[in-house]
Amino acid sequence: MVSCASALPAKPFVETADDAARFWQIGLLWRLLATGHKTGGVLCFVDEINGAEEGGPVTHTHPQDEGLYLIEGHCTFHAGGQTIDAEAGSFVAVPRYTEHAFMAAPGCRFLNFYLPSGFEFMVAGLGVPALRNEPPTSADFALPPRELVEKLGADYGQISVHGMPFADPPKRENMVTSPLIGAKAAPFASHAKTARAYWSNSILWSILADGSDTGGSYTLLEELCPKGSGAPPHLHRFADEAFYLLDGEAEFIAGDIRAVIRPGSLVFVPRGTVHAFRIRSETARLLNLYTQPGFELLLELTGQPATSKSLPPSDLRPADVTASRREALFSEIGMQVVAWPDPLL
């Protein structure tokens, strides 16, 4: 199996969908926002847009946990014996070694992350460099040689179940899946409109996935933030963190990086890196991924359960939590506030 661990420690970075390396294959535009080389092998993160026809991979498995968030359109997922119809704003989790396939509707756009990394080798090795920042036409690409798909798939750890992804077109009969017996986690879908949510620090935090959902692998949040909200300088000792801006504008500092980001931008923050952010637009909406769960425990302790999917009321009272209990939880999840002046205020 391909190992993507970098020989050097990961550094914070910002990548945008407009500037990322991009490829065409199986009717999709694939934009590599984060690769294992840049994340120290922790994850890869891909922005994908489907073309004018339905498309997707046939049933397969791989040794990475996979998450997919739909930005636009509709997609039908088959995973672990389930069929999940997902719309814009849906998140679908596919645990490692779980049989899965999907069919994306024309024009569907989604984010796709893998923990640990490795899938980017399949994209770059089997795709055609995209000459335009838009989905391909049928004349822009051809399916790669089957022998190459087999070789890269074996190196990556992909196992074909009903046909071979990137080599066989999807059909009803080759998108059937079965449950993984003895799995620590099962496939599931969530949506910010219905997910468990908390109000804290003027932000609405919707928990799309937590450690109990993902077998202890990761936590994913969707945040609705007002202007001026954010986080002061702090670090996480145990978890790498990624932010993807869906709407609005935000300013980030991470290590020696300071940047104003807009929709389509990814910020990667390696564990141990001091970082902070502040919302600059009237409101903003972002995804927040932690590569080790735990932050949701802080929301449960210090936040108030949200009674609507809106920003917190102005008269919201903070949760009654002692300083010692808060400090104990910070230590447990490896979070540390840094006593530095906040440069973003």
N, C-alpha and C positions, 0 to 999 in steps of 0.2 A: 504494500500500500504506500502511496505517496506520503511523505512527511514534509510538512511545510514550515517546520519550526525554523525561525531565523537564527543565524549564528550571532546576531547582535540583538540587544534588547530593543523592543518596540519603542517607537517614539510617537508622540501625538501628531496627528495630521488632520487636514481638512481636504475633502475631495468632493467635487460636484459632478452631477450627471452630465453637464455640458463638456467637462474637461476629461472625464474618465476614459481609459482605454475601452474601446467598444468593438463588438464583433457581431456578425450575422450568422445565425444557424437555426434550422427547423422553423423558419418563418418569424423568428424573434430578433429584436435588437437587445444585446446583452451589454450592460455597462458596468465595468468592474470598479466599484467604489472602494473596496478594501480587499486586499489579498493577504495571504499568509506571510509573504515576505515582509509586508509593512506592519502586520499585527503580531509578529512573533509566533506565527502558526496558530493563533487563538481562534480566528474566524476569517471567513470571507463574506463579502456583502455585495449583492448584485442588484442593479436596477434593470428591469426587463419590460419591454413593450412588445406585444404581439402584433402581427401584421394584419392583413385583410382577410385571412382565413383562420378557422379554428385550428389550434395546434397544441402540442404538448408531448411529454415523454410517455412511453409505455411502461408497464409495471416493472419496477426494479427496487433494489435496496442499496444502502450504503452505510458505512460506519459512522457517519456524522449525524448529529441532530440537525433538523432543517426547520426553518420557520418562513412563512410566506404571508406578507401583508398586502392586501389589494388596495391600490390607490384609485384605480378607475376600472369600471367594467365588471364582468362576471366570470367566474371560473368554477368548474366542477372538479372536486378532488375525490379520488378514490384512495383510501389509506386504511390499512389494517382491517379490512372487511367493512369499512364504513364508506358511505357516499356523502360528501359535504358540499352543499351549494353555497358558494361564497360571493358576497357583493362588495362594493367599495366600502372600505373601513373594516373588513373582516380580517382576522388573523387566524391562520391555520398552522398547527404544530404537528410535525411528523418526527417522532422519536427515531433514533438510530436503529438500523436493521429492520425497520418497518416497511413492508411492501407498500408501494404507493405509485400513483400515476395521476395526471391531471389533464384536463382539456380547457384551454383558455379561449374565451370568446374573442372575436376580432376587436382589435383596439384595446384589449385588456392591458393594464399596466400594474406591475406589482414589484415589491421588494422581496428579496430572497436571501436569507443568511444561513450559513453553515457553521457549526461548531463541532470540532475544530475545522480549520481550513482544508483546502484540497480541491474543491470543485472547480476553482478557477483554472486549474490545469486542463480540465475537460473543455471549458469554454474557449480558452486560448488555443488549445491544441486541435480542436475540431471545428472551430469557427473560422469565418472569413473576415479579415479586417473590414470594418464597416466604413464605407466611403462617405456616408452621410449619417447625421445623428437622428435617424428615423428608422422604422422597421424596414426590412428588405422586401423587394418584390421577388417573384419566383425566378427572375433572371439574375438576381444578385448572389445566389448561393446554390450549391448542390450538396446533397448528403455526402459525407466523407466516406472514404473506403472502409468497408466493414472490418478489415484487418486492423486498421488504425483505431477504430472505436473499441474493438476487443482489447487491444494492447493498452490504451490509455485507461479504459475502464478497469482492467485488472490492476494496473499500477495505482489507481485511485481507490480501489476497493469496492467498486460498483458490481453488483450481482444482477444480471438480467433474469427476470422471472417469466414474463410473457413477451418475448421479443426483446430487442435491444434499443435502448434510448439512443437517439441521434442517428440510428441506422434504419429503424423500422417505423413506418407511419402509424399513428395511433388509430386503433379500431376498437369497437366495443369489446370484442373478445380478448384483446391483449391489454386491457386496462382493469381486469378483475384482480382483487387483492384478498388476502387472508390475514386474520389476526396473528400477531407474534406471541406465541405461547411463552408465558413466564416473563413478559416484558415489565420493566420498572415503571414505564409510562405508556399511556395510550394516545393515539392521535385525538385531537380535539380542535374545535373552532371557538372563537370568541369575537366580540365586537364591542367597541367603546360605548355604544348606546346601551348595552345591557350588562357590561362587565361590572364587577364589584369596584366601587370607587370611593375615594376619600377626598375631603377638603383639607388642605394644609398649606400654609405660607402663601395664601391668595391663589393657589393653583388647584385645579381639579385633576386628580390622578386616577386614571382608570387602569386596572390591573388586567392586562390581556393574557399574561401567563406568569405564574410564580413557581417557586421551587417545588411545591406539592404537585403542580400540574406536569412539570417537566422532568420529574425524577431527579431533582436537585441540580439540573443543568444550567438554567438561566432564569432571569426575570425580564419581562417586557412590559413597559408602561406606555400609555398614551396620555400626554399632558396637554391640558388647555390652560394657557397662561395669559394674564393681563400684562399690559405695559408696565415695565419697572420691576416685575417679579423675576425670580431667578434663585441662584444659590451663591453664597459667599465662597471664598477660597477654601477648598477642602480636598481630601484625597481618600481613596479606597485602597486598603492594603491587599485585599483578597480578590477583587473583581476588576476586570477591564470594563470599560464603559463606552458605549457608542450612542450618539444622538443623530437622528435624521429629522430635518425640518420639513414638515408637511405644508404648513402655511405660516405666513408672517415673516418677521425678521428678528434675529437675535445676535448678540455679541458674545463671543467666547474667548476665554483665555485658557490655555492648557500648556503647561511647561513654558517654552519660549514662544509659543504661538499666540497671536491675538488677531481675531478675524470677525468680521460681520458676515453672517451667513443668511442665505435666502432659500426658498423652497428648492428641494433637490440636492441639498448639501448634507454630507455626512461628516461628523466630527468623531474621531477615535481618540480615546483617552486611556493609555495603559495604566495598569494598577500602579499605585505609588506616585502618580503624577498630580501635582496641585492644579486644580482647575476651578473655574467659576463661569457662570453665564448670566446674562441679563436680557430681558425681552425689550426690543426697541420699537416694535409696531404696537398698534392698539391692542391686538391679541395675537397669539401665536399658538400653533399646535405642533407637537413634536412627538416622535417615538424615542424611547429611552431604553436601551438594552444593557443589562448587566450580565456578564459571563459567569457569574456565580450568584445564586439567589441570596436574599437577606434584606435588601432595601425595603421590600414590602412589609417586613416586620416593623420598621420604623414608621411607616404610614399607619399601620394598625395601632401602634402605641400612641403616636403624637397627633394623628389626624382625626377628623370627625367624619363618620360615614356620610357620604353625600346623599341627600334626599332628592336631588335632581341632577341632570347632566348639564350643569351650567357652572359658571364661576361661583365661588363661595359668596354668601351674603356679607355685606360690609360689617355687620355686627356679630359675625361668627366668633364664638369664644374658643380659645385654644384648649386642647385637652389638658386635664389636670394630671400632670406627670411630674414626679419628683426629679430633681437634678441627678440624684444618684442612680435612679432607674434608667434615665436617658443615657447617662455616661456608660452604664453597664451594657446597654444594647449597642451603643456605638462601638465599644470594645469587641463585643461578640461578632458583629458583622464587619469589623475592620474599617470603620469610617472615622475620619479624624478631621475636625474643623481646624484650620490653620489660622493662627493669630496674626494675620497680615491685614493691613488696610485693604479694603476691597477696591481695586482700581476701576471697577465697572460702575460704581455708584456715581 
